[in-house]
């Protein structure tokens, strides 16, 4: 009790509270998220099962360089695997493969279903072919593998034939030149310079002819093996597409992401308060209490849970409100508090009466003023008469001391509203007598004033300037952020000081720290909790007694 009240921050440095808040939002909107997940997953499943099946088969080919000379030391240097892969996808190979398959499909369409991969540092070509049928995929892959080898073999033989023909033509031309020189040499005189020159030219042509003969022999002995199929294409046992499990998993993940996004957008767009973060953001002040939803607090005549059901979660929530209020009032030196709300039916009177009772239960002297002259209910909750009260005091027909009534709760006195008069309530509350009433009640530790709602009438705005602070009550299920923000603005306009907020009818999922009714708890652990609570109450009573003695001592001095 020596520290001023500070509302717990909405997020810690490590973000753990943010994560818990996120999980709570997910839990609250779980049905919306689940619905989106089911919808998107269903669409994904429908799309997946409506797609045609696609099978893929692969044939493995060992590529070899063609036209290799016997004198080549490393013939693989002449092999370019990227070039071989491009060759598999050429129109020439596709034409041969189409014939082997027995298809009439256009070459470009056929090539779209072929893919080639080359494992690094190998002379392997992995030729894959896709088709709607498993057997067709196998035939396609095998046809392209065989078509590639046939194309290379045909090209090799054609190249060898062309090279041989070219060399033979060159040899024939050299033979003709030699024969012509032989005729010229016979016509020249032996030993003449001309004959010597002609014989030298003939020798040169014969050397050329010998070289061409060697080239022809090498061309005829070149290797023309294009390679071989090392693994024939097998019939695939299952399609590669669609993958129903993957599609369904992606649909669930997409639906989860979309559901959470929609839930977050819904949280942002809706105007309902629902949790302490919403009230705090609109009120710009700390939330001092979260009162759980309870049938005991609803209806035309709610029950005083702090008296009738002291071990209920609602009663515990009012005790928590009391503790937070005492800390906040001590730091701000607040003694007179106006309890109001934006609209009617948000629980302001129930909160005011239960808070007054809770304060009185820890030894604080409290005067509860029923200032709702239009729709008073304080006297009904406390079971006291309302034959005369605040209205008569403000009219000057009754003295304040005669209007204040004792109650069955020690330390709690009540100033009922009294019967309605013909005067305008706002004018009565704005009179000097109302200021005198509040000042006359300040002999108590706390003066709790139950005021009318702010939006329908101006009564509470008049009272806000006469009290130390305002406690605004909001309904978590029907209250709106806009209403709270408007009320805050109106209170600030008249100079009112907002001490904090109280959120009523809070759903259990939004009060994670609640631990249920006391009467449902058994065992040593829970009895120790009761003992701790009793010790806290004794401490508060002792502090209240010491504060009272200190004030009496100061008065005597």
SULWOWO-V335547 format. One record per backbone hydrogen bond with DSSP energy under -0.5 kcal/mol. NH is the residue of the N-H (numbers start at 1). CO is the residue of the C=O. If there is no record, write none. Layout:
# SULWOWO-V335547
nh: <NH/NH>
co: <CO/CO>
This chain:
# SULWOWO-V335547
nh: <15/19/20/21/22/23/24/25/26/27/28/29/30/33/34/35/36/37/38/39/40/41/42/43/44/45/46/47/48/49/50/51/51/54/55/57/59/60/61/62/63/63/64/67/68/72/77/78/79/80/81/84/85/86/87/88/89/90/94/95/96/97/98/99/100/101/102/103/110/111/112/113/114/115/117/122/125/126/126/127/127/128/128/129/130/131/137/138/139/140/141/142/143/144/145/146/147/148/149/150/151/152/153/154/155/156/157/158/159/160/161/162/163/164/165/166/167/168/169/170/171/172/173/174/175/176/177/178/179/180/181/182/183/184/185/186/187/188/188/192/196/197/198/199/200/201/202/203/204/205/206/207/208/209/210/211/212/213/214/215/216/217/218/219/220/221/222/223/226/228/230/230/231/236/240/241/244/247/248/249/250/251/252/253/254/255/256/257/258/259/260/261/262/263/264/265/266/267/268/269/270/273/274/275/279/280/281/282/283/284/285/288/288/289/291/291/292/293/297/298/303/305/307/308/309/312/316/317/318/319/320/321/322/323/324/325/326/327/328/329/330/331/332/333/334/337/337/338/339/339/340/340/342/346/351/352/353/354/355/356/357/358/359/360/361/362/362/363/364/366/367/368/368/369/369/370/370/371/371/373/381/382/383/384/390/391/393/394/395/396/397/398/403/403/404/405/407/410/412/413/413/414/415/416/416/428/429/430/431/434/435/436/437/438/439/440/441/442/442/443/444/445/446/447/448/448/449/449/450/450/451/451/454/455/457/462/463/464/465/465/466/467/468/469/470/471/472/472/473/473/474/476/476/479/481/484/485/486/487/488/489/490/491/492/493/494/495/496/498/499/499/500/501/502/503/504/504/506/510/511/514/518/520/521/527/528/529/530/531/532/533/534/535/536/537/538/539/540/541/542/543/544/545/546/547/548/549/550/551/552/553/554/555/556/557>
co: <12/15/16/17/18/19/20/21/22/23/24/25/27/29/30/31/32/33/34/35/36/37/38/39/40/41/42/43/44/45/46/47/48/241/131/129/127/231/125/228/61/123/226/223/223/69/74/75/76/78/79/80/81/82/83/84/85/87/90/91/92/93/94/95/96/97/98/98/106/107/108/110/111/128/126/119/61/117/124/59/125/115/126/57/113/55/133/134/135/136/137/138/139/140/141/142/143/144/145/146/147/148/149/150/151/152/153/154/155/156/157/158/159/160/161/162/163/164/165/166/167/168/169/170/171/172/173/174/175/176/177/178/179/180/181/182/183/184/185/189/192/193/194/195/196/197/198/199/200/201/202/203/204/205/206/207/208/209/210/211/212/213/214/215/216/217/219/68/224/62/60/228/60/234/54/54/242/243/244/245/246/247/248/249/250/251/252/253/254/255/256/257/258/259/260/261/262/263/264/265/266/479/476/273/275/276/277/278/279/280/280/286/501/501/289/503/290/506/294/295/296/303/304/304/305/309/312/313/314/315/316/317/318/319/320/321/322/323/324/325/326/327/328/329/329/335/447/469/337/449/338/471/473/343/347/348/349/350/351/352/353/354/355/356/357/358/359/360/359/411/446/366/413/367/448/368/415/369/450/371/377/378/379/379/416/417/389/390/391/393/392/392/399/400/400/414/412/408/409/366/411/405/368/403/414/424/425/426/428/431/431/432/433/434/435/436/437/438/439/440/441/365/365/335/367/446/337/447/369/448/339/449/341/342/453/458/459/460/461/462/463/463/336/336/497/338/470/500/340/471/502/474/504/475/271/480/481/482/483/484/485/486/487/488/489/490/492/491/496/470/497/470/286/472/289/474/502/291/507/508/511/311/517/518/523/524/525/526/527/528/529/530/531/532/533/534/535/536/537/538/539/540/541/542/543/544/545/546/547/548/549/550/551/552/553>
